[in-house]
């Protein structure tokens, strides 16, 4: 039996399913595959810790390590005595990598920057998940000063429309009611194709071609890349969920400049206001880094302010984590105690915003995608808990009876 442990983003979740299929077809047995993340030093540390734990519990199992951390630092994992093989992000998606006796090297990691296109294998279902993730883009052409991911994923490359539509169609046929489009830099989709089509065209093609798709959701987006057609599709088609997660990172313009982000605080506020003016029930989440190098108290205050100015509901707060080799790692650091305090303030702000949103939902009717017998997610991605057991995978209309600090209580 092959076990998969997936760390990090939705893209890894989708790719883990491809690896599961390749490993099963190859007859791989008694193996544990670690699909790692490199977004923070802590993510890499957690993967190494999990590898050691797995080897201790199952010393006879073959341990195969892949993912972004393996791509960016293969030697580190190769030096671990617990590890049998190390595969790069391109190699992990190739069926031949999983064949017994293929004479592949123990460390099989190629130059990810040499990869020019992405056409991942088709999958029929995501094991154990009601919400399906679909990879439509990979890699990133931008070089944010804090980020190492382009060196794990390579340059930006897009999945052709026909392939993306077919993948969505298969997952819907396999029983998934909701599909989440995912990518490293999702809103750069199409830039590598002739004519440089925008993401809005892909959204429209999926919705026009897969009529049985009940719910379409987007993973994290870069609002500066949002095109007019994308805005019109999101605000005009009710099958697109009214929840967007923004790759914001900071609410201060000087910090954004030092991060080499391309948006300003003013643009982000304008973007949120625009979408709400076209679709009043839109909600937004965002990634925000606390304690980026050189961030002053005044700069941090702008990050706190933008939570209210954009009306953010779901915050992902990241205390700044130094990544060796990135430009930000050479900038003047903020003290760790200050970073922790700022992260705590941001989290408290996010919790208050979330509770206000949940409280306002009481008395409304929402359609909930059932994820477990007792819980699911509303259109706005709010966690909902049922009074009675439900069938996972179903989309049910429910009444919001009450709200707690973290979730809704719903009944039929």
VEXMINU-141110 format. One record per residue (C-alpha): z, x, y; residue in one letter. Coordinates in pm, 1 decimal, always signed. Example, Ala and Ser with C-alpha at 12.3 -4.5 7.8 and 13.67 -1.06 7.14 Angstrom:
2
+780.0 +1230.0 -450.0 A .
+714.0 +1367.0 -106.0 S .
***
This chain:
412
+0.0 +0.0 +0.0 X .
-95.7 +133.8 +345.1 X .
+141.0 +73.5 +636.4 X .
+31.1 +80.2 +1000.7 X .
+260.7 +148.2 +1295.3 X .
+93.7 +81.0 +1629.3 X .
+222.7 +204.3 +1963.9 X .
+104.0 +123.7 +2315.1 X .
-178.4 -94.3 +2437.0 X .
-379.0 -391.1 +2312.7 X .
-671.1 -157.5 +2249.2 X .
-463.6 +23.4 +1988.4 X .
-378.4 -312.5 +1828.2 X .
-747.5 -396.1 +1792.2 X .
-833.9 -49.0 +1662.5 X .
-547.7 -57.6 +1413.4 X .
-712.6 -359.0 +1252.6 X .
-1038.0 -162.7 +1219.0 X .
-846.1 +123.9 +1057.5 X .
-670.2 -117.7 +825.1 X .
-1007.9 -240.3 +702.3 X .
-1145.9 +111.3 +653.2 X .
-832.2 +226.0 +469.7 X .
-834.0 -75.2 +237.1 X .
-1203.8 -35.9 +155.0 X .
-1147.9 +335.1 +88.7 X .
-862.5 +251.5 -150.0 X .
-607.1 +448.5 +50.2 X .
-264.4 +399.8 -104.8 X .
+91.3 +508.9 -29.9 X .
+11.6 +608.8 +326.8 X .
+160.8 +540.2 +669.6 X .
-75.7 +547.2 +967.0 X .
+66.5 +604.3 +1314.5 X .
-160.2 +489.4 +1596.9 X .
+7.8 +663.2 +1890.2 X .
+23.0 +619.7 +2268.2 X .
+29.3 +892.4 +2535.9 X .
+81.2 +685.7 +2850.8 X .
+427.8 +836.9 +2900.1 X .
+618.3 +1130.5 +2754.3 X .
+864.7 +875.9 +2615.5 X .
+587.3 +703.0 +2419.5 X .
+498.0 +1031.3 +2251.8 X .
+863.9 +1105.2 +2180.4 X .
+907.3 +765.3 +2017.8 X .
+607.4 +825.7 +1793.6 X .
+743.7 +1160.9 +1677.5 X .
+1082.2 +1002.5 +1610.3 X .
+921.2 +722.9 +1406.8 X .
+722.9 +976.6 +1203.4 X .
+1038.0 +1166.2 +1110.1 X .
+1216.4 +844.3 +1019.3 X .
+927.0 +724.5 +802.7 X .
+911.0 +1052.9 +614.5 X .
+1284.8 +1042.4 +552.3 X .
+1261.7 +689.6 +412.9 X .
+939.1 +745.8 +214.9 X .
+903.8 +1119.8 +152.6 X .
+625.6 +1062.6 -101.0 X .
+400.1 +877.7 +147.5 X .
+105.9 +1046.4 +317.4 X .
+150.1 +1033.9 +696.7 X .
-166.0 +1013.0 +907.6 X .
-135.6 +1039.4 +1285.9 X .
-401.7 +922.6 +1529.1 X .
-429.7 +757.5 +1872.2 X .
-409.5 +894.8 +2224.8 X .
-114.8 +1128.6 +2170.5 X .
-290.0 +1279.6 +1868.6 X .
-610.7 +1315.9 +2071.1 X .
-444.5 +1489.0 +2366.9 X .
-208.5 +1712.5 +2167.5 X .
-324.7 +1740.7 +1804.8 X .
-152.3 +2076.0 +1754.3 X .
+188.4 +1925.1 +1827.5 X .
+150.7 +1672.1 +1546.2 X .
-16.8 +1923.0 +1313.9 X .
+291.0 +2143.5 +1350.2 X .
+515.5 +1866.5 +1218.0 X .
+582.6 +1926.3 +847.1 X .
+599.1 +1550.9 +787.2 X .
+234.3 +1500.2 +891.7 X .
-47.6 +1511.6 +635.4 X .
-347.7 +1453.7 +864.4 X .
-431.4 +1422.8 +1234.2 X .
-731.5 +1213.0 +1341.6 X .
-885.8 +1183.3 +1688.2 X .
-960.3 +854.6 +1862.6 X .
-1328.1 +869.4 +1766.2 X .
-1264.5 +979.4 +1408.0 X .
-1011.8 +702.5 +1337.1 X .
-1283.2 +436.6 +1376.0 X .
-1524.0 +600.6 +1131.2 X .
-1514.3 +469.0 +775.2 X .
-1588.6 +817.0 +638.7 X .
-1258.8 +949.6 +779.6 X .
-1067.4 +737.8 +528.9 X .
-1261.0 +820.1 +213.1 X .
-1079.6 +1019.8 -53.7 X .
-1235.2 +1355.1 -126.3 X .
-1444.8 +1351.6 +191.9 X .
-1354.4 +1715.5 +259.4 X .
-1251.3 +1631.1 +612.4 X .
-1021.0 +1890.5 +774.6 X .
-649.5 +1823.5 +805.2 X .
-690.5 +1815.2 +1183.8 X .
-1004.5 +1616.1 +1262.3 X .
-1018.5 +1574.1 +1640.8 X .
-1347.0 +1609.2 +1830.0 X .
-1424.5 +1629.9 +2203.5 X .
-1368.2 +1272.2 +2323.1 X .
-1558.4 +1346.9 +2644.5 X .
-1875.9 +1388.1 +2439.0 X .
-1864.5 +1023.5 +2323.8 X .
-2119.1 +821.9 +2523.1 X .
-2101.4 +468.4 +2378.7 X .
-1863.3 +237.8 +2198.5 X .
-1960.0 -21.7 +1937.8 X .
-1647.6 -76.6 +1727.4 X .
-1662.9 -231.0 +1382.2 X .
-1635.3 -609.7 +1366.0 X .
-1312.7 -767.1 +1242.9 X .
-1257.2 -1123.7 +1125.5 X .
-885.1 -1159.2 +1205.2 X .
-592.1 -968.4 +1349.2 X .
-330.7 -955.2 +1074.9 X .
-8.1 -1131.5 +1166.2 X .
-122.8 -1229.9 +1517.2 X .
-219.4 -1563.4 +1664.2 X .
-363.1 -1409.0 +1981.4 X .
-664.2 -1187.3 +1909.3 X .
-747.5 -874.5 +2109.8 X .
-1111.3 -772.8 +2156.0 X .
-1216.7 -430.0 +2274.2 X .
-1501.2 -463.5 +2525.0 X .
-1454.6 -131.1 +2706.9 X .
-1308.9 +211.2 +2637.6 X .
-1234.4 +523.9 +2838.5 X .
-1198.3 +574.0 +3213.3 X .
-1401.4 +752.3 +3479.9 X .
-1114.7 +762.8 +3730.0 X .
-856.9 +1037.9 +3751.3 X .
-530.4 +890.8 +3874.1 X .
-296.1 +1180.8 +3937.3 X .
-22.4 +1050.7 +3705.4 X .
-244.1 +958.3 +3410.6 X .
-346.0 +1150.8 +3100.1 X .
-522.7 +862.1 +2925.9 X .
-883.6 +960.7 +3019.8 X .
-828.3 +1277.4 +2816.9 X .
-725.5 +1065.0 +2520.8 X .
-997.6 +802.8 +2559.2 X .
-1288.8 +984.3 +2723.3 X .
-1522.4 +853.3 +2990.5 X .
-1585.2 +484.6 +3049.6 X .
-1819.4 +312.0 +2806.8 X .
-1884.8 -56.6 +2750.5 X .
-1944.5 -276.4 +2447.7 X .
-2280.4 -460.0 +2478.5 X .
-2263.3 -831.4 +2558.7 X .
-2416.6 -937.2 +2225.3 X .
-2157.0 -736.4 +2029.2 X .
-1867.1 -868.5 +2236.0 X .
-1986.1 -1228.3 +2196.9 X .
-2027.9 -1184.5 +1821.1 X .
-1679.1 -1035.0 +1787.1 X .
-1524.0 -1325.5 +1977.1 X .
-1723.4 -1574.1 +1767.9 X .
-1596.0 -1417.5 +1442.6 X .
-1233.5 -1422.8 +1556.5 X .
-1257.7 -1787.4 +1662.3 X .
-1418.0 -1870.3 +1326.2 X .
-1129.6 -1681.9 +1164.0 X .
-879.6 -1919.6 +1321.2 X .
-780.4 -1756.2 +1650.2 X .
-747.0 -2003.6 +1937.1 X .
-692.0 -1739.4 +2205.0 X .
-880.3 -1414.8 +2264.7 X .
-770.8 -1138.4 +2502.4 X .
-1041.9 -907.7 +2636.1 X .
-910.4 -551.6 +2645.6 X .
-1012.1 -209.4 +2768.1 X .
-872.7 +108.7 +2918.0 X .
-1033.2 +16.2 +3251.5 X .
-1148.0 -337.0 +3174.2 X .
-1298.3 -418.0 +3514.2 X .
-1530.7 -115.7 +3493.3 X .
-1714.1 -291.6 +3209.2 X .
-2091.7 -262.9 +3247.8 X .
-2102.8 +34.9 +3485.3 X .
-2269.9 +248.9 +3216.1 X .
-2544.1 -7.9 +3142.5 X .
-2881.1 -38.3 +3312.2 X .
-2841.1 -242.7 +3628.1 X .
-2461.3 -196.2 +3614.6 X .
-2365.1 -558.8 +3535.7 X .
-2010.2 -661.7 +3624.7 X .
-1731.9 -806.9 +3411.5 X .
-1800.0 -1156.5 +3543.6 X .
-2129.9 -1162.0 +3357.0 X .
-1956.3 -1078.5 +3029.8 X .
-1696.5 -1352.3 +3083.7 X .
-1964.8 -1609.4 +3155.6 X .
-2167.3 -1502.1 +2850.0 X .
-1867.9 -1536.6 +2616.6 X .
-1768.6 -1877.8 +2751.8 X .
-2126.2 -2006.9 +2746.3 X .
-2191.2 -1877.6 +2393.3 X .
-1865.4 -1948.5 +2207.8 X .
-1799.3 -2315.9 +2273.2 X .
-1515.4 -2338.5 +2018.9 X .
-1307.4 -2077.7 +2202.7 X .
-1002.1 -2259.5 +2339.1 X .
-839.4 -1988.6 +2548.2 X .
-967.5 -1665.6 +2703.1 X .
-732.9 -1418.1 +2863.5 X .
-783.5 -1081.2 +3033.2 X .
-565.0 -777.4 +2984.8 X .
-475.2 -551.9 +3279.2 X .
-736.0 -545.5 +3557.0 X .
-808.2 -326.5 +3857.8 X .
-848.6 -582.5 +4136.8 X .
-1065.9 -352.6 +4350.8 X .
-1337.4 -381.7 +4083.5 X .
-1329.4 -762.2 +4059.8 X .
-1673.5 -910.4 +4131.9 X .
-1757.7 -1250.0 +4280.0 X .
-1879.1 -1393.6 +3948.0 X .
-1557.3 -1285.6 +3777.3 X .
-1351.9 -1461.2 +4045.3 X .
-1562.4 -1777.7 +4010.9 X .
-1534.8 -1782.2 +3630.5 X .
-1158.0 -1721.8 +3632.0 X .
-1092.7 -1990.1 +3891.2 X .
-1357.8 -2235.5 +3773.2 X .
-1332.5 -2248.1 +3392.7 X .
-1008.5 -2392.5 +3256.6 X .
-1051.9 -2207.3 +2928.4 X .
-969.9 -1886.6 +3119.0 X .
-593.3 -1863.4 +3137.1 X .
-446.2 -1868.2 +3492.1 X .
-260.0 -1540.7 +3445.1 X .
-378.0 -1195.4 +3551.1 X .
-198.9 -864.7 +3510.0 X .
-273.7 -616.6 +3788.3 X .
-282.8 -240.4 +3758.8 X .
-96.1 -214.0 +4088.4 X .
+128.1 +94.9 +4037.6 X .
+274.2 +94.1 +4391.9 X .
+303.3 -124.0 +4700.4 X .
+282.6 +166.7 +4945.1 X .
-48.8 +294.6 +5079.2 X .
+53.7 +661.0 +5100.3 X .
+180.0 +657.8 +4741.5 X .
-139.2 +484.2 +4630.5 X .
-342.4 +755.4 +4803.3 X .
-143.5 +1029.6 +4631.5 X .
-192.4 +849.9 +4300.3 X .
-569.7 +844.3 +4373.2 X .
-576.6 +468.3 +4334.9 X .
-866.9 +294.8 +4506.9 X .
-694.8 -19.6 +4636.0 X .
-456.9 -68.8 +4925.3 X .
-154.5 -294.7 +4944.2 X .
-350.3 -518.2 +5185.2 X .
-638.1 -555.5 +4938.6 X .
-404.8 -655.3 +4656.6 X .
-231.3 -919.6 +4867.3 X .
-570.5 -1052.8 +4981.6 X .
-695.5 -1065.9 +4620.5 X .
-395.0 -1268.4 +4502.1 X .
-427.1 -1507.1 +4796.6 X .
-799.3 -1551.9 +4732.2 X .
-753.8 -1650.5 +4368.8 X .
-465.7 -1884.5 +4448.5 X .
-676.9 -2052.9 +4717.0 X .
-938.2 -2128.3 +4450.1 X .
-696.5 -2205.6 +4165.7 X .
-350.9 -2304.8 +4276.7 X .
-176.1 -2246.6 +3943.8 X .
-267.8 -1875.5 +3918.5 X .
+18.9 -1640.7 +3835.3 X .
+17.3 -1262.1 +3846.6 X .
+193.3 -977.6 +3673.8 X .
+172.9 -609.3 +3764.1 X .
+251.9 -256.2 +3656.6 X .
+463.9 -68.2 +3910.8 X .
+582.2 +291.8 +3886.5 X .
+925.7 +364.3 +4033.6 X .
+996.0 +707.8 +4174.8 X .
+646.6 +856.1 +4190.4 X .
+663.1 +1213.9 +4329.0 X .
+716.1 +1220.6 +4709.8 X .
+814.5 +849.9 +4716.7 X .
+1067.3 +795.4 +4996.7 X .
+1307.6 +503.3 +5033.0 X .
+1072.6 +345.0 +5286.7 X .
+775.4 +380.9 +5050.5 X .
+975.2 +225.5 +4768.4 X .
+1071.6 -65.1 +4995.7 X .
+700.2 -144.8 +5023.0 X .
+685.2 -176.7 +4644.0 X .
+977.3 -418.4 +4653.7 X .
+813.2 -617.3 +4935.2 X .
+477.0 -651.2 +4763.3 X .
+640.4 -835.3 +4472.1 X .
+707.8 -1122.9 +4712.5 X .
+391.5 -1075.7 +4920.0 X .
+172.0 -1109.0 +4609.7 X .
+401.9 -1364.6 +4448.3 X .
+427.6 -1157.5 +4129.5 X .
+588.6 -1325.2 +3829.2 X .
+577.4 -1070.7 +3545.6 X .
+667.3 -709.4 +3628.8 X .
+618.8 -410.3 +3401.2 X .
+834.1 -141.5 +3561.9 X .
+783.7 +222.0 +3464.9 X .
+1024.7 +491.3 +3582.2 X .
+797.2 +784.4 +3670.5 X .
+746.7 +1004.3 +3364.8 X .
+617.7 +1355.8 +3423.6 X .
+307.4 +1436.0 +3216.1 X .
+230.0 +1808.8 +3194.7 X .
-124.5 +1887.7 +3299.6 X .
-156.0 +1601.4 +3548.4 X .
-179.0 +1666.3 +3926.6 X .
+130.0 +1452.0 +3989.9 X .
+339.2 +1683.8 +3773.2 X .
+291.1 +1955.6 +4038.6 X .
+408.4 +1736.2 +4326.8 X .
+767.5 +1734.8 +4459.3 X .
+975.6 +1528.2 +4216.6 X .
+1214.4 +1246.7 +4299.1 X .
+1563.5 +1292.0 +4152.2 X .
+1613.5 +1118.2 +3817.9 X .
+1914.6 +922.8 +3941.4 X .
+1702.5 +788.0 +4227.0 X .
+1417.8 +698.9 +3989.7 X .
+1656.4 +506.2 +3764.1 X .
+1811.4 +321.4 +4059.3 X .
+1470.5 +221.8 +4196.3 X .
+1350.7 +107.6 +3853.5 X .
+1665.4 -105.4 +3817.8 X .
+1607.2 -263.6 +4160.1 X .
+1246.3 -344.2 +4072.7 X .
+1347.6 -493.4 +3738.1 X .
+1613.1 -707.4 +3905.6 X .
+1352.7 -824.3 +4155.9 X .
+1114.2 -908.9 +3871.8 X .
+1382.5 -1096.0 +3679.9 X .
+1464.7 -1306.8 +3985.1 X .
+1096.7 -1386.9 +4045.2 X .
+1050.7 -1481.0 +3679.1 X .
+1355.6 -1707.0 +3677.8 X .
+1233.3 -1884.9 +3991.8 X .
+895.4 -1943.4 +3828.1 X .
+1046.5 -2070.0 +3502.9 X .
+1282.8 -2305.1 +3686.7 X .
+988.4 -2455.7 +3875.4 X .
+816.6 -2528.1 +3542.1 X .
+1083.2 -2777.4 +3432.4 X .
+934.1 -3124.7 +3404.8 X .
+573.9 -3006.2 +3370.1 X .
+346.2 -3039.9 +3067.3 X .
+200.3 -2719.8 +2928.2 X .
-28.8 -2621.1 +2643.2 X .
+148.5 -2368.2 +2425.7 X .
-13.0 -2127.9 +2180.3 X .
+234.8 -2123.8 +1889.2 X .
+303.4 -1763.0 +1785.3 X .
+602.3 -1810.3 +1555.1 X .
+750.1 -2132.4 +1412.5 X .
+997.4 -2136.5 +1702.1 X .
+807.0 -1988.4 +1999.5 X .
+478.1 -1946.6 +2180.2 X .
+313.4 -1878.3 +2516.6 X .
+201.3 -2120.2 +2785.5 X .
-122.5 -2088.7 +2980.2 X .
+70.5 -1877.2 +3232.6 X .
+202.6 -1647.2 +2956.8 X .
+555.4 -1782.2 +2991.6 X .
+757.0 -1759.2 +2670.7 X .
+829.8 -2107.5 +2535.8 X .
+1077.4 -2196.4 +2262.0 X .
+1053.4 -2513.0 +2051.2 X .
+1331.4 -2739.6 +1931.2 X .
+1163.2 -2785.0 +1591.8 X .
+949.7 -2561.9 +1371.6 X .
+580.3 -2547.1 +1463.9 X .
+263.3 -2420.3 +1295.0 X .
+167.2 -2069.2 +1421.2 X .
-185.0 -2055.9 +1560.5 X .
-189.3 -2412.2 +1690.8 X .
-223.2 -2499.7 +2058.8 X .
+11.6 -2790.7 +2134.1 X .
+84.1 -2993.1 +2445.3 X .
+454.1 -2971.9 +2524.1 X .
+696.9 -3090.2 +2789.1 X .
+915.2 -2830.8 +2962.0 X .
+1270.5 -2960.0 +2919.2 X .
+1472.3 -2668.7 +3061.4 X .
+1451.7 -2304.2 +3161.0 X .
+1666.3 -2000.4 +3093.3 X .
+1647.1 -1655.8 +3256.2 X .
+1368.8 -1543.0 +3023.0 X .
+1196.9 -1845.6 +2867.8 X .
+1124.4 -2216.3 +2868.8 X .
+1268.7 -2480.0 +2635.7 X .
+993.0 -2720.8 +2538.2 X .
+958.1 -3036.2 +2331.1 X .
+667.0 -3247.0 +2213.8 X .
***
